[in-house]
């Protein structure tokens, strides 16, 4: 439905460009993934997917990037409906990757030699269950991965046998729960749990083979990792010497729906040792994440929040010393919230990715002086890795006008090198005239500076008037950034002749923790004021904006703001509400993450004092003032916002 909406808007305006960037173009454009370097630093491999709309199928294949020349070549042949994904180097020349073949239910690991001309791959695994989050430790030739299994069973096959037994004997699909969460996000919480498995590899006659049966490292521990259902490969890491694993886990307790606590654990991988996991920070009732080992000393860095129930608290950087058992928080006063950490090879520097002023930047933290140096200033950095064969970092960069592209940063010279893309992606991008963003700042609520973006149609004539698409982001702790998106893509409406205005009001991330925290119990006070002031500033600053043709659009919290706006202003020509809350009270009683509304509104909805805040910010209480035509887009996929809110919206509109 969302694509139909964008397509309808595209028909409202007449605009000529090289090739319009329509919703169809957006969803069919190739999507490159993260890049994985080989040990010598000469090559990197990545996966790229492409949706073929007329077949309603996706194909995903691998590409090889020469880090010396920046040239890209196809490594596997794209096949409609097949997937080659999650590539990693086993050594300098051998790439392992998941291959899901046509007609087969499961993906299996295959291996190919990049030096062979025919690039023929052979199967490494024949596992009976789906698996992912794959990593490989070359020191110990140890392959690790995750799979959803019954927690007290040893092998993948045992889980498969139990699944088959249940399928044959169980005549219904009923689920039984005696505690929350019943579901999380879009998935009912199953009896099975995510577990990390490990298996040794060996080389026989020039081919990699499994040396033994994969073992469940978390069997009988009561722990789950990666976190279900939103966790991934960043939830665990194997030490450089392959003797230990660190992982994130959340203990299953009756108060899971009310707390965000998740802790870092370590577990020995030494042969003959079967000790219990050791918690490093279970005294802190808040979220921790992203463990990463130092290459030599075995020190462990991770990210730590401190405020209970708060998903948007600032990530602090903590380094744990395995010898002394001490935890050291570094750069305590740095008012940014990192999302990834990477040690330098000599362990003197910690590289961090963090959001700042609408960008995802790369920073270097000197661990002796705690000096912070900004290494990249523009766009959005992701997936940083140290290239062993050179003094450089490899990562991807995306922006408002291009998807992820591999870049290398020479740490000696500071030179940033943009690598090539696949021929198919390059050809597609050359057909569009995608606009460069502009930005502006104004004084918003609390006299704070507030940041906004403007994306104009290509070839804009400043003497004409253009309709405005006013974007409102979700979260509410999120931000519009200079990054590529296959959801709320700025270029789609800009290509259709709209000027996109996107403002990051109070509550947005990347502008300091105080700015982010300001939205607590203030969902529609400071943010609403920022949005109204920001729109006024944009209309005055950019004379080609048509104040009589402004459409406001938002998803999740952004849609909830749309619903609230409808009862507080009639300045918009139309509104678009996508997956928003209609009644904050009803949302409390249907959400899975109870810690979220209790933190945002000051307590449970049934407590009298907190209920005042719920009622104050419930769009349902202002339906009698709704005047603006509204397009409501909703579904039952986003379980945190049931479609009953959509039904209420439609009833209210009519």
N, C-alpha and C positions, 0 to 999 in steps of 0.2 A: 504493500500500500504506500509505503514511503517513497518508493521509486516512482509510482504513479503520480504522487503529489509533485515531486521534482519535475517530472516530465510535463505535467500540466502547467507548472509555472514557466517552464521553458517556452511554451507556446504563447504565453502572454506578451512576450516582447520579441521584436524583430531585430536581430543583430547578426552582422556578418563577420566571420573570422576564418582563419585557416581551416579549422575543423572544430565545431562546437564540442566542448567537454560536457557531454550529456551524462545523465545517470547510467546509461548503457556503456558509455566510454569508461566511466569510473569503475564499474564493477568488472569489466572485461580487461582492464589494464593489468599487465603483468605485475606480480607482487613478489619482489625479492625478499629473502629472509636474511638471517644473521650469517656472518662470515666466520669460517673456522680455518685458521692457518695451520700449515704443516710444521713439523719440528724445525726444519732448516730455515723457515721463513721465506721460501721461494714461491710457494703457492698457497692459495686459500680456496675453499670450496663453499658453495652455498646452494640452497634450493630456491626455486622460483616457481610460483603457481600461476595459472591462467584459467579464468572461467570462460568457457565457450557457451555463450548464451543460447544459441539456437539448438544446442544439444542438451542444455541444462546439466553440463558436466564440467568438472575441473580436471586439468592435467597439471602435474607437478614434476619437475625434472631438475637435474643438478647441473651446475656450471662451475668451471674451473677458472680461477682468477690468478694470473701471473703477477705477483706482487712487485716484480722488477720492471716489467714493461707495461703493466696495467691492462694487458689484453685479456679478454674473456672468451672462452670457448665452451661449447656444449659438451658436457661430460656424459650425460645419458639422454636418450631420445624421448621426447615427450610423447606419451600415448594417452589418448582420450580416456578418461575414467581411471587412469592409473596414477600412482603417487610414488615419487622418489623423494624422500624427505629425511630430515635430521642427520645430515652427513657429519662425519668426523674422521680425522686421520688416525689410523692405527700406527703408521710410521710415515716416513717421508713420501712414500709412493702408493700406499694402500688406503683407500677410502671405504669406510663402512657406512651404510645408509639403510633406512627402512624402505622396503619396496612392497607396495600393495598392488598385487597383480589383478588383472581383470578376472572377475568371477571368484576371487578368493576373499574370505571373510577377514583374514588377519594380515597385517604387514609382518614381514620377516626381515631380519638383517641380512644384507648381501655385501659382498666385498668386491671391489674392482681395483685394478692397477692403473694408475693414471698414465703410466709410461707405455702401456700396450695400446697399439693403434686400434684394435677392435673393441677395446673397453668392455670385454666380456666379464660379467659378474657371476660369482658363485654364492650359494646360500651359506650363511654362517649359522643361522638358527632355524629351528622348527618348533617354536614354542606354541603351546596349546591355548595361550591367552594373549590378549592385547597387552602391549607394554610400550614404554616410552621413557622420556627424560634420561636418555642414554649418555654415559660418560665413559672414558677409557683412561686408565692410568698405565702409562708405558713402562714405568719403573717396575711394576709388579705384573704387567700384562693382565690387568684386572678390568673386566667389563662390569659396569654397574648400570642398573636400570630400575624403573618402578613398574609395579603392576597392582591391580586391584584384586586382593585375595582374601580368603578367610584367615583371620589373624593368627590362628594357632596351628595352621598347617605348614608343613615344611616346603613343599614343592608346588610349582605351577600346575603340574598334572593333578595333584590332589584337589586343588580348587576346581579344575575343570571337571574332574570326576564327580565332585559334590554338586556342581552346577547341573550336570547331566542327570544326576539322581533326583534333584529337586524338580527339574523339568519333567521327568517321567512320572513322578509320584504326586506332585502338587497340581491340583485341578483348579486353583484360583490364582489370582494375582494380588491377594490381600497382603498388606504390610502391617506389622505390629510395632508400635513404639511405646515406650514407657518413660521417655524423657525427651526434652528438646535438645538439638534441633530435629524436627521431623523432616525438614528439607533445608537445603542451603542453596540460595540463588535459584537455579532452574532445575535442580536435581534432588530427588528424595534421597535421604541419607540411607545407604544400604548397610546390610550386615557386614559386607566385606569392607576392608580397609586398604588404603594405599600402603605399600611396603616397598622398601628398597632391597633389591636382590644383587648379589655379586657372583661372578663366575670367572674363573681363570681361562685365559686363552693360551694356545701354543701354536707354533708353526710346524706343519707336517707336509713335506714335499712341496714347499713353497706356498702353501695355503694355510690361512688361519682356521683353527678348529677350537671348539669348546673342549676344555680339558676335563671338566667334570660337570655335575649338575648345579644349576644356580641355587644358591642358598638364601633363604629369607633372613635378612639381618635383623629384622624387627620382631621375629616370631616370639610370642610370649611376653613382650615388653609392655603391652598396653598402649604403645605409641603408634602414631601414623605419620608417615612422611612419603611424598610431598603432601601438603595440606589439602584436604578435600573440600570443595571440588575445584578450587581456583589455583592451587599450588602448581609448581612446575620444577624444572631442573635447577633453578636458583635456590631451591629449598634444601639442597644438600651438596656437599663437596667432599672429595677425597683428597687427603694430604698428598703433597708432591712425592713423598717416598712410598705412598700406598699402604701405610701401616695403620691409618686411622680415618674415620669418616666423621664429619660433623653434619648435623641436620637440624631442621626446624620441625617442631611437633607441638601439637596442642592436645593436652590430656583430655580424654573424653569424660566429662563430668556433667552432673545434672544442671549446672549453671552455664553451660556452653553458650546458650543464646544470649546471655547477659554480659559476657566478658570477652575481651580480645586477647587474653593471655596466650602467648605461644613462645616457647623457649628454645634455646640452642642446647643440643646434646652432642656428646662425642661418644664414639664406640670404637674399640680396638679392632683392627682387621688382621692382627698378627695371627699366624697359624698356631692353632692349639689354644688360643685364648677365646673364651666365650663369656666375657664379663658383661655386666649390665651397662646400659647407657648411662653416662654421667651428665647431669644437668649443670650447665654453667651459670644460669641466671634465673632459676625458678623462684627466686625471692622477689622478683619484680613482676607485679600483676598487670603487665602490658605486653604489647607485641614486639617481638624481635624477628630479624630476617637476614637473609643474604650472607651466610657465613662464607669466609674465604680464608685459605691458609697462606701464610708466608712461605716462600719457596724453600728456605733453608732451616730456619729456627723452629718451624712448626707452630709459631704464634698464630692465633686465630683472630681475625677481625670480623665484626658483624655489626648490624644496625639495631639500635635499641630505642624503642619508645618508652616513656615513663608514666604517661597518664592512662589510668584504666578506662576501659570502654570507649577509647577515642582512636578511631582509625586514622585520623588526620593529624595526630601528634607529630612533632618533629623527630625524625630519625637521627639519633646521636651515633657517633662512631666509637665503638668500644674495641679495644685490643686485649685479648685474653692471653696471658703467659702460661703455657703449659707446665713450666717448671715451678714457678712460684705460686700459681693459682690466683694471681692478681688480675683484676680487671681495671684497665686504664681507659678513661674517656678522653679522647683527643679533640682538639679544637672545640672546646665546650661552648665558646661564645659565637660559633659560626651559625648564623641565623638562616641556614638552609637545611633541607631534608634530603640527604642522598638516597639514591635507589640502587647503586651498584658500587662495589669496591674492588680494586685490583692492586696488589703489591708490585713494586718494582723488584727486579731480580736481586738487588742488593738490600732490599727491605728498608731503604732509607726514605722512600716516598710511597705514599698511598694515593692512588688515583681514584677519584670519585666522580660519579655522574649525578648531577643535581639540577633541579628545576630552578630557573632564575629569570624573572621578568619576561615570561612567555617563551623561553628557550630551555632546552635541555643541554646544559653545558658540561664540559669535561674540566675537572680541576685537579691540580697536583698539590698534595699536602706533605710538606716536609715534616717528618716525624720527630726531628730533633728540635727544630725551631718553631714548629707548628705554623709556619708561613703557608698561606694558601695562594696559589697562582692559577689564574684562569687560562686554560689552554685553548678553548674554543669559545667564541662569543656568539655565534649565529646558529640558527636552526636547531635540530634535535639529534643529539648523540645517543646511540644505543649499542648494547652488546660489545663492550670493550674487552679486548684480550691483549696480553703481552706477546709479541712475536719473538720467540726464542732466538731465532737466527739473526736478529738485528735489534738495534736499540730503538724500537718503535712500538707504537700501539696500533692495533687494527680495530676498526669499528664501523658501524654504518651511520649515515647522516641522512635524515629526511627533512623536508621543508614544506611550506604551503604549496610549492609548485613542483615538487618531485618526490617520488617514493624513495625508499631506502637505497642508498648507494654506498658502496664500500669506500672508506677513506683510510689512509695511513698517516700517522703523525710521527715524524722524526724527532725523537726526544733530545737529540744533540743540537739540532738547528732550529727546531720549532716549526719546520716546514710541514704544511698540511697538504697531502696529495689526494686528489679525487681520482678514483679508479674508474675504469670503463664499466659499462653495463652490457647486458645481453643485447644482441643485435635486434631482437624483437622489441624489447622495451625501448631501446634508443629510437627505433623507427617510429614507434607510436608517439613518444614524447615530442619528436620533431614536428608532428602534424598539428600540435596544439599551440596556441598562444596563451600560456598560463601566466596570470598576472603576478607581479611581485607585490608583497604586502607593504602597506605604510602603517605607521603607528602614531598614536598621540597620547598625551597625558593631561589629566585635568584634576582639579581639586574636587574630591568627592565628599562623602560623609565623614564626619570627625576631622575634617580639614586634611585628610590623607590624600596623597597622590594616587590616582587610579589610572590604570593602563588600558588602552584599547587598540584594536587593529582595524584597518580598512583595506578591503580587497576590491579593486575596481575592475570593470569589464575592460578587456583589451581594446585599445583604440578609443577610449573614452573621450568625448567632446565636452570640455568644461563649460561650454555655452549652453548645453542642453540639461534637462532635468532627468534624473534616473530614479527608478523605484529603489527602495532600501529593504534589504533583508537583515533584520536585527537579531543576531544570534545570542541566545542565553544558554550558558553551559550547565551541565549537570554536576552532581557531586553531593552537596553543594561545594565541597572542597575539591575543586578541580580548576582547570584554566584553559582558555584558548591559547594555543601555542603555535609557534612556527614549525609545524610538523605536518606530515601527510596523514590523511585519514580516509578510510573507505566508508565512513559513516557520514559525519557532518563535514563534508568536504567543502571548503570555501569556494573552490573553483567552479563547482557545478552551477551555483546560482550566479556567480560573476559572469560565467560564460553565457548564461541566459539573459544577461543585460541588467542584472541587479548589482548595486553596490552593497557589499557585505560589511556590516559594522558589528564587531564582536568585542565586548567589554569584559574585563576581569574585575568584578566588584569585590567588596569585602567578603571574605570567605574563600577567595581564590588562593591557590597554592603558588609558591614561587616568589612571593613578595614579603616574606618574613612571617614568623609564627603568630605574632600579634595580629597582623592583618587577617590571617586565616582564622584565628580563634574568635575574631570579632563577630562571627555569624552565630555563635552559640546563643540560643534563646533570642535570636534576632534575624530569623530567616527572611523577613520581608520588611525590615526597617532599613538598615544601612545598605544592603544590596539593592533594594528597590530604589533608594535615593541615588545611589551610584549610577544605576542604569538610566534613570530619567535624566539626571544631569549629563551623563555621558552622551546620550542621544541628542540632547539640546546642543552640546558643544560640537558634536559631529555635524549637525545640520547647519550650524553657523560657520564652522571652519571650512566645510566642503560645500561650496555654493551650488554644486550640481546635484545635491541630494534633494529629492522631492519630499517635503514634509507631509504632503497629503497622500503619499503612497508608501507607507512604511508597514511592513509585515513583520511581526515578532514571532520567532520560532524557538522552541526549546524542547529538550528531552530530559526525562527523569526529574531532578530538581528544577531544571530549566523549564520543563512543562508545568511543574507545580507553580513556579513563578508566573508562567503564562496564565494559569487558572486564577491565580490571585490578582494579577493585573486586570483581568477582565472585569473584576468587581471594583477596580480603583481608578481606571482611566479609560477614556474612549478615544485616545489619540491614534490608535492603530487602525489601519484599513482592514486588517485581518490578523488572526492569530493561529498558530499551529501548536497543538499540545500533543507531545509524543511520550507516552508512558509516564504520565504524571500522576500526582496524588490529588484526589478530589477532596477527601476528608482525612485530615491528619489523625483523627480519633480512630477511624476505621483502619487506617494504615497501620497503626500501632498493633491492633489485634490480628492483623493478617501477615505481618512481616516475619521473616525468619531471624533477622539480626536485631534482637530487642535492645542490644546495647546502643544501637545507632539512634533511635528516637529518644531513648532515655537520656543520652548525652546531649542531643541537640535541643530537646525541649525541657530538660531539667528534672526528668523522672518519669515514672509510669503514667500512662494516660488516666488511670483511675485515682491518682493522688490529687487532691483538690488544688494544691498550689501549682503543680505541673500542668494540670488540666487547663488552667487559665491561659498558659502559653499555647497549648495545642489549639484551643478554641480561637485564640487571637490570630493564629496563622493558618487556619483551615479555610481553603478557598470555598468550601461548601457553605460557609456562613455569609457569603457575599453574592450568592447566585442571583438574588433579587436585583442586583445592579448590573448584571451581565448584559452587554449590548453588542459587542463586537462579533462578527461572523468568525466561527472557530472550526478548524479542521482538527478532529480528534483521531489520533493514530495510537492504537494499543493492541496488545496481544497477550497471550498467557505464557509466553516464553519467559519473560522477566518475572519470576515468581515473587520477587520482593514487592511487586506492584500488581496485584491481581487485576484481571479485567473487570472485576466488579466496579472498580473506580471508573473504568471506561463507560460501563452501563449507566452509572450515576451521572456522568458528564452528559451523555446523550439525552437522558431523561430531562436533565436540567435545561439543556439547550432547547429542547422542544416544548 
